[in-house]
Amino acid sequence: MNINPKLFILPSNEVSKYGLENLTYGSLTIKGINLLVKTIKKYKCNNIYGFDIGCGDGELIYQINKLIPESKWEGVEISDHRINCQERDVHIWQGDILDENLREYNVIHVDNLCFDDVLENKLEEKVIREFNGLYITYRKPINNYFIKNSIFLESVDTETTWDSHIIHYYFI
Ligand SMILES: C[S@@+](CC[C@H](N)C(=O)[O-])C[C@H]1O[C@@H](n2cnc3c(N)ncnc32)[C@H](O)[C@@H]1O
């Protein structure tokens, strides 16, 4: 998948507000997306209403939607600049994941490699409180509340633009 280089040219006000670490960017390669989609379809075949947490310019959900045309996807991204880089016809908006309502979705993808531990823990608690469905994460959850209330499905070694990463699939 081609990543728009503009995504990396961040305005200084965003860097000071959110921290460079939290704004780290990377995605899946086309090979990685194919494997992600194949694994999603194993656990959720129809009526997919997916949410990409930290969606950048929405390219990933555009690519997923091409492979599963009957699915519906949305995304939230903390960087206004990245939202403004949107070129695809997808539904994405600027916001902080901790302020979003997860109840309507049945698939969540969160490339949380760059989130700090405080955010990760809050997210895991929020997911268990609000979400029912397939949860796809790059971080093996450590929050006890999450672990007790979810079913681990599998871990899949997946190609990304960084390197390959293990992606973990849970049912909640
Ligand atoms: C590694 S990128 C993932 C991009 C995309 N999901 C993908 O897999 O192709 C993570 C994104 O999460 C965003 N982000 C960081 N903290 C966030 C938060 N609290 N709420 C929403 N997005 C956040 C970052 O700005 C970054 O664009």
The ligand as an SDF file (V2000), in Angstrom:
LIG
                    3D

 27 29  0  0  0  0  0  0  0  0999 V2000
    0.4590    3.3990   13.2440 C   0  0  0  0  0  0  0  0  0  0  0  0
   -0.7240    4.5710   12.6600 S   0  0  0  0  0  0  0  0  0  0  0  0
   -1.9680    3.4680   12.0080 C   0  0  0  0  0  0  0  0  0  0  0  0
   -2.6100    3.8780   10.6870 C   0  0  0  0  0  0  0  0  0  0  0  0
   -3.7320    2.9760   10.1870 C   0  0  0  0  0  0  0  0  0  0  0  0
   -4.6340    2.5440   11.2370 N   0  0  0  0  0  0  0  0  0  0  0  0
   -3.1960    1.7740    9.4910 C   0  0  0  0  0  0  0  0  0  0  0  0
   -3.0590    0.7150   10.1370 O   0  0  0  0  0  0  0  0  0  0  0  0
   -2.9100    1.9100    8.3160 O   0  0  0  0  0  0  0  0  0  0  0  0
   -1.4850    5.0730   14.1860 C   0  0  0  0  0  0  0  0  0  0  0  0
   -2.3010    6.3530   14.1050 C   0  0  0  0  0  0  0  0  0  0  0  0
   -2.9820    6.5430   15.3530 O   0  0  0  0  0  0  0  0  0  0  0  0
   -3.1140    7.9440   15.5690 C   0  0  0  0  0  0  0  0  0  0  0  0
   -3.4390    8.1880   16.9970 N   0  0  0  0  0  0  0  0  0  0  0  0
   -2.5870    8.2690   18.0450 C   0  0  0  0  0  0  0  0  0  0  0  0
   -3.2630    8.4790   19.1900 N   0  0  0  0  0  0  0  0  0  0  0  0
   -4.5840    8.5170   18.8710 C   0  0  0  0  0  0  0  0  0  0  0  0
   -5.7740    8.7160   19.6300 C   0  0  0  0  0  0  0  0  0  0  0  0
   -5.7300    8.9160   20.9520 N   0  0  0  0  0  0  0  0  0  0  0  0
   -6.9650    8.7020   18.9760 N   0  0  0  0  0  0  0  0  0  0  0  0
   -7.0050    8.5230   17.6270 C   0  0  0  0  0  0  0  0  0  0  0  0
   -5.9050    8.3380   16.8520 N   0  0  0  0  0  0  0  0  0  0  0  0
   -4.7010    8.3260   17.4690 C   0  0  0  0  0  0  0  0  0  0  0  0
   -1.7580    8.4790   15.1150 C   0  0  0  0  0  0  0  0  0  0  0  0
   -1.8240    9.8580   14.8130 O   0  0  0  0  0  0  0  0  0  0  0  0
   -1.4760    7.6020   13.8870 C   0  0  0  0  0  0  0  0  0  0  0  0
   -1.9040    8.2590   12.6930 O   0  0  0  0  0  0  0  0  0  0  0  0
  1  2  1  0
  2  3  1  0
  2 10  1  0
  3  4  1  0
  4  5  1  0
  5  6  1  0
  5  7  1  0
  7  8  2  0
  7  9  1  0
 10 11  1  0
 11 12  1  0
 11 26  1  0
 12 13  1  0
 13 14  1  0
 13 24  1  0
 14 15  1  0
 14 23  1  0
 15 16  2  0
 16 17  1  0
 17 18  1  0
 17 23  2  0
 18 19  1  0
 18 20  2  0
 20 21  1  0
 21 22  2  0
 22 23  1  0
 24 25  1  0
 24 26  1  0
 26 27  1  0
M  CHG  2   2   1   9  -1
M  END
$$$$
